[in-house]
Every structure is written in C-alpha cells, then in structure tokens.
Amino acid sequence: MGQYHLKLPKMGEGVAEATVTKWILEVGDTIRLDDPIVEIATDKVDTDVTSEVEGVLAEKCFQENEVVQVGETLLIIETEGELANEEQPNVLPDQVIEEKEPQAEEKIEVPAVEENIDLLEQDMVEAASLTKINSQEGNRFYSPLVRNIAKEEGISKEELERIQGSGKDQRITKKDILAYIENHSKASIAEPILNPTTTPKPSAAVSSAMTGSDQFREMTRMEGLISDHMMSSLKTSAHVQSFIEVDVSRLWDWREEVKNGFLARENEKLTFTPLFMSAIIKALRDYPDINSSIEGTKIITKQAINLGMATALPDGNLIVPVIKNADHLNLVGLAKAVNDLAKRARAGQLNPEEVKGGTYTFTNIGQFGSLMGTPIINQPQVGILAIGAIRKIPAVIETPKGDFIGILRKMILSHSYDHRIINGATGGLFVKRVAEYLENWSETLPY
C-alpha cells in the first residue's frame, strides 16, 4: 500500500490560495482517476479538484471554509502500489531542517524578498517559506515578508505575538500586519494615550468624520487581492499613457448592417468587443514589443497573442478571462469565445486555466459610460488598452469640395504601457495603429 499526497495546484496568475467550500467525497470512499473530490473557491473561479490517481480517500488535511495555500497537501489517497510522492503533508522548511542530522558547515538561508517582486511571487514566498520565531508565549510562524515588514515598521516580537492572524493555524498574513500598522497609525494620531482602565472615547477628529448613519464593512477577499495586485503593479511598472480619438462611424454602420444576419447564421450576437479585439490583434502583430513581459532585466517577447478581456462581475468586481491564441481565430471564433467567456465569468464558472497566461489586456470602460480612463497594467504584461464610450459628436469632415461640419461616431482609446521598456513613440504608434484599423474597417471583411 502507498500514499499519494494531492496538493493544491497553481490556480492562475496572482492566486496563491483557495478556500475549501465543500467535500464531495468522504474518508473511506473509493476514488477513480479524474473523480472530483473537493470543491474550492479562489478570488477568480470556483472549481473542483479531481484525483490524479486511483485509491481510497485516507485523510482530509483541511476542513470546509479553511484556506489552503498553493502547494499544500489537500488530502491523502491510499493506493495499491508504492508512489513516489509519499511525504509528510505540509511540512514547513524549518521543520525539515530540524529533522536533519546537524552539520557544522551547513548554512540555512531564508530567501530575501525584493521590494519589486510581483504579487504572485510574494504570495508564494509567504506561503512556502515560513520561518519560526521563538517567543515567551510559544512558537509562531512568520513569513520572510511579514518579518521584513515588521522590521521596517519597528514592530517588536512582543507586538507580533499580539496580532491576531487570519491564516492557517492563526498565522499572520501580509494583510493582517498591514491592517495592524494602519490601525495602529490611526490610533496614534487620533487618540490620546489612555489609562487601561479608562473607557476609550472617540476623538474630535474621528467624531467629525463619522455619523450615526455611516456604514462600515471589511473588504471582501477578492477586493483585497485586487487591491494588492493593483498597488503592486503601480510600484512595479512605470505607467505612461497615450490617448487618441477614433472615428468609428464606418465600423458602427457595418455592424448595424450585418449583426442580424450574423445572429441568424452563427447563433451568436455580434458585439463590438470582437471587432475591437480584431484591431488590437493586428496592431500587436505590427508592434510585437507590446506583446511582451519583463522578468528581472530580461524582456520576453511572446509568440502567442493571448488576449485578456476585463469583465465586470455582478458584485462589481472585475475578472480577466483570457482568449488563448486569439490571433488564430477569425471574427466568428472571436465572437463565440467572447460571448462564452463573458457568460461563464459572470456565472462564476471559469476554469483556472482560463484566467491565466494573458500577454495583453483590454478593457471596455465605455459600456459604463466613461469617455476615457487610465487603466493599470495587468502584471507581468507591459500594456493595457481602455476603450471609451462611442458618442455622436459634431466634427469637421474633409472632402475634395471643401470642409463641412457633420455628425460622426467617435470614441477615445487610452493606452497605458510600461515605460521601462516601451518608449513614448512605440506606445503612441501602437494605439494609433489600432485606431487606423478601426477607422478603415473593411466592409467586405469575411466572417
């Protein structure tokens, strides 16, 4: 008999943990290959974890509503044969070190966390590289990231011991220590030092900013992760924006003419999204440096064009499903992919593979009435395009017989790009090329 430790796989870019929502099988149940065993939820998708082997469910390592880090053992399966991954589940690095025979020359170093490390690496380091600190109240585990933050903010070990952790086994996460620092800072500014036996009273500053009708709530887990991801991107990339106004009158008229026939023929609605995507894909072929990423000092130009489309969810949050190899699809294929991903994204039915691997992202902020915006780059990409609302506006129309004022349908494209590797000329020419493809939309375009 052997044991197989089924670990939580990587669930997508920026996802370092998941919550166990429901156990489908119980201890003692027989498991076949690819059987769903447990349901999990991340900030992006809800999905099932399926079995990689056949056997019997021997142990659940987490209960429902508990949080699992990527790489941790979810469950143990008892198998007929011996398997290579028999190991102690969720062993922490320092525990492994303690079990080794002591060696005089052996040195154990904790990996340093760089300030500009991307969000996913931070979360993975925090989850995988736990370090133990001894204190008078017992042994608690702190990640290198938490220890570095505590050191920079002058937080003592005694203060750390008093912080309530929200991680597994009450471990302190990055969010916990940042919340503690923020609350501690506010308290030191707004409140005087009180005797421990004195009942605290709201300060004048706090009272003037609060009323009885104010409502407060904690960020949801998804809001917190999005917040961290956005702040990390702003700290990582040198954001620069270029804007251009586009005349989409021809595109508008073409779509109005063909949309009913398209729906009848393909059983799919023809929205503007796949039309915008078609122009973006062509421009990315013309300017391949925009379809790249940065790793340290290396620039990786991507061969595949995996186009992410920011999609609004019913709760107000955003998710970015990715159309892989979008440049291999014609307009019909793009329309089907867009409609399918958008529908399943709003229903929470996306798979982890469908929200990772993007090489460039666009967001249609015009559907909310916005004329333009300055979108934040989706790391580790180097550019993102925001598409504003289409409006009927008066404009000067040039003709061989002279100029006159007419009504055109126009919109604004906002291109944010990473100025570390994309200069203003390339960033501006790219969005200009997108505009040219949209303005000169072919009325004979096959679909």
Buried (B, 14 or more C-beta within 10 A) or exposed (E): EBBBBBBBEBBBBBBBBBBBEEBBBEEEEEBEEEBEBBBBBBBBBBBEBBBBBBBBBBBBBBEEEEBBBBBBBBBBBBBEEEBEEEEEBBEBBBEEEEEEEEEEEEEEEBEEBEEEBBBBBBBBBBBBBBBBBEEEEEEBBBBBBBBBBBEEBEBEBEBBBEBEBBBBEEBBBBBBBBBBBEEBEEEEEBBEEEEEEEEEEEBEEBEEEEEEEEEEEEEEBBBBBBEBBBEBBEEBBEBBBBBBBBBBBBBBEBBEEBEEEBEEEBEBEBBBBBBBBBBBBBBBEEBEBBBBBBEEEEEEEBEEBBBBBBBBBEEEBEBBBBBBEBBEBEBBBBBBBBBBBBEBBBEBEBBBEBBBBBBBBBBBBBBEEBEBBEBBBBBBBBBBBBBBBBBEEEBEBEEEEEEEEEEBBBBBBBBBBBBEBBEEEBBBBBBBBBBBBBBEBEEEEEB
